[in-house]
């Protein structure tokens, strides 16, 4: 893909992912124009004052709940990365309608507006919580995945391709447990909800670069899942604050002991490459030849954080923390 001739828009552009995506785009890919679409004027101002004042950047105030505003912003846009979402599990549980309006109806609006405006590539950011969800956040992201995949069936004569990237916890993102641990470290005591708990881990930079590489390869309809390591939350706490006492506070509503990135049911339509899994759509419009270089998965495989073949070592965690400016 010739990024230098592309106009790129990222929804939720002032969030953790959006800011790192903008940084990588400007330093390595040099798009013709990069549009930061978000609803918070203060965060846009702070982002601009914080060094994101490149001549190719445009700041566009808007909400994904507003389809007319999206259509206005998407005129002439070639690539969209949809990262806007309400993602804090407790907040979504307490404000369910708000979560649905942003995560589900917002996804619908992005799809409708990108199809109407003839955007070429649309990549939505999903989460491991969308697999067999037990909380509202995961449920809304599951619906969003379904919407983006199936939108390829009614794009008509448009060249729009829509896909999803699904990955696990991001080291150092807003709401991540690591900043919480670092703050608790000052008190000499760290709280862990359950000592058995495991999670998938990826850095912001890894996530951004994976998304970009998938945009360059997508046919439309896939869910891309990177091969990333797991770590026990209790081991994470010990690595971050080895001198602290660890207290078990009990699992919270909407939390799982372990997370899934690919379920046993999805594996039937999943293929494997060197660095990722690709969940292919089960629809008549999809042709198997599109990813004929992938290897079919064995029946019964599940990509779970507790049975992962890759685990974060303490040295790797320290590298992740340094990369995320947390260590």
N, C-alpha and C positions, 0 to 999 in steps of 0.2 A: 504493500500500500504506500502510495506517495503522500505522506502526511503533510508535506509542505504545501500541497494544493488543497488541503481539506479544511473545512470549517467544523470545529468540534465544540459540542456543548455538553456540559456535565451538570446534571441536576443534583441538588445538595452540594453544590460546589464549594461551600465554605466549611464543610465537615472535614473530618480527619482524612477520609479517602479523597475527597475532592481537592483538598489542598496539596496532598502528595501527588495526585494525578496531574494537577496543573504544573507542579514543580518538574516532574519527569517529562511532561509534554514540552515545556519550554526549553529544558536543558538538552533533551535528546532527540526530539521529533520535529520541533519548529513548525507547528501547524500555521496555516494562513491566518486563522483566527481561532481564539479559544474563548468560549462564552461561559461565564460562571453564573449559573441560574440558581438562585436561592431566595428565601423570603425575608432574610434578616439584613437590613441595611447596615447595622452596626458591625456585624461580622464581615460584611463585604468591605466596609471602610477599613476595619482592622487588617483584613487580608491585604488590601491595597497598600496600606501604610507599612505592612510587614515585609514588603519587598515584591509583592505580586503586582507590579505596576508596568509590566512589559507592554510595549506598543500593540501587541497582537491580542491582548486580553480585553474583553468587554464584560462588564458587570450588569446583570439583568435581574432586577427584582421581580419575583413572581413565585407563585405557589403551584405545585403540581395538581392541586385540587381545582385549579382554574384552567380549563382546557383552551379558552380563548387566548389567554396570556401565553400559554405554551405554543399555540399556533403562531402567534406574533414572533416569539423568540426563535422559532425553528425555521423561519424562512431562510432559505439558502444554506442550511446546515447539512453536512454530509454524514457526520458521526455523532451519535448520542450515547453517553454513558449515564444510566439512570441509577444514581446512588442516594437519592432523597428518600428518607423513610423515618418513621418513628420506630426506634429500635430498643428502647429500654423496656425490658420485660415487665417490671412492676408498673411503669407508667401506662403501658398498653393494657394491662389487666384492669387498671383503675379507670382508664379512659377508653373503653373498647370502641366506641363509635368513632372517636378521633383517629384511632389506629386504622380502622377500616377505611375511613375517608382518605387518609394519606397513602397507606400502603396498598390498598386494593383499588379504590376509585382513582387514586393518583396514577397507579400503573395503567389503568384503562385509559386515562387521559393522555398519558405519554404515548401509548400505542396509537390511539386515534390521531393525535396530532402529528406523530412521525409519519404515519401512513398518508395523511392528508397533505403533508408538506414534501413527501417524496424523499425522506431521509434514507441514505443508503444502508447504514449499519447502526443497529440499536442493541446495546448490551446492558442488561439489567443485573444489578448486584444482589445476590441472594445469600443465604446463610444455611449452616447445618441444621439450624432450628426448624427449617422448613420440611425436614425429613421426619415423618411420623410425629408431627407436632403435638405438644401437650400444653402449650401456652398460646395466647392469642397472637403474639408477635410472629411465632412460627407459622401459625395457621394463615395469617395474612400474607406472609411471604410465599407459602405454598400456593395460595390462590394466584398471587402475582406471577409466579413461575408458569402456572398453567395458562394464564392469559398471554404471556409473551410467547410461549411456544405455539399455542394455537393461532395466534395472530398471523402466523405465516400462511395459514390456510385461506385467509380472506384478504390478502394483500392485492389480489387481482393482477392488473398489469403493472403494478408498482415493482420497483427493484429493491424494495426495503427488505432487509434481513433482520430478524429479531431472535436473540438468544439470551441465555443467562449464564452467569458465573456463580458458582456456589462454593463457599469455603468457610472455615471455622473462625475461632477467636483471633482478633487482630491485636498483636502486642502493642500496647501503648495507645490504642484508640480511645476516644472519649467513652467512658463507661467500662473500660477494661478493668479487670481485677488487679492488675499490676500496680497502677497508681494508688489503688485502695490499700494494697499491702505496704507500699512505700510510705504512705501516710500513717498507717497503723504502726509501722516500725518505730516511730518516734515514741510510742507509748510502751514499747517492750512486749506487746501482745498482739498476735495476729489471729483473726477469726477465719476459720474454714468451715463451710457449711456441711461437708461430708468428706472424711478422709479417703473414701474410695473414688471420689470424683475425678474423671479425666476429661480433657478437652483437646481439640485440635488447635494448633498454633501456626500463625503465619505473620510475617511482618508487613507493615503498610507498603513498603517498597516492593516486596515480593508479590503482594496482592495486586498492586497497580500494574506491575510489569506483566503479570499473568493475564490480567484483563486486556491489556493492549495486544499481547500476542494472540489471544483468542479472537479479538476483533479482526485481526489480519487473516485468520484461518476460517472463520465461521461461514457456514452455508445458510444458517437460519433455522432455528428449531432445537438446537442442541442445548444441553446443560453441561457446562465445563466444570470439572472438579479437579483441582490440583492435588498432587501427591504431597502431603505435608505431614509433619510429625505430631505426635501426641505428647502430653505430659500430665502427670498426676498433679492436681491442684496443691496437694499437701507438699509434694516435692518442690513445686514452684515457690511455695511460701518459705520452705527451708532454704532454698537457694537465694531468695531475695533478702531474707532476714534470718540468717542462721542462729543468731543469738537470742531470738525472740521465742517466747512461749506461744504455742499454738493451741487455740481453743476451738472446739467443735460447736458451732452455733445451731446446727440442724438445717436440713435442706429446706429451701424456700418454695412457696407455691410457684408452679410453672417451671421448676428446674428439673433437669434430668441428671442421673448419676453419670451417664455417658452420652455422648452425642454421635449421631450418624451422619455421614456425608452421602452414602449410597445404601439404600435398603435392599433386603433380599428380593423384593418384588421388582425393583428397578434394574437389578443386575442382569435380568434377561435381555434387556435392550441396551446394555452398557458395553462399551469397548474400552480397551486399555492401550495407551501409548507409553512412551518412555517416561513422560513427566506428568501425565494426567489420565483421568478417566473421562469418557464422554458418554453421557446419557442421551441416547438417540430417541427422537419422538416416535410414538406408536400411532402413526397416522398415514392414510393413503398417499398423501402428498410427499412423504419422505422416501428417498431412495437409498438403499443400503450402500450403494457404490460410493456415496459421498465421502465416506470414511473407510475406504477399503483397505487402508494401511493399518487399521486398528485390530487388536486381538480380542476375540470374544471372551467374556468372563465365564468362570465356572459357576454352575448352579449352586446356590447356597452361599455364595460370597456376600459379605456385608462389610462396608467400609466404616468401621466403628472406632471411636477414639480409644477404647479399651483393648481391642484386638489388633491394633495397628502394628505393622512391622517396623515402623520408624518412630523413635522416641527422642525427645529433646534431651541432650546431655546438659550438664551444668555449664560447661564451656560454651556450648551453642546458645544457651539462654543468655549468658553474659554478653555474647556477641549481638544477640537480638536486642538486648536492653541498650547497649551502646548505640546500635543503629537507630533505635527509637528515641535516643537521648534520654534514657531513663536510668542508665547505670554509669 
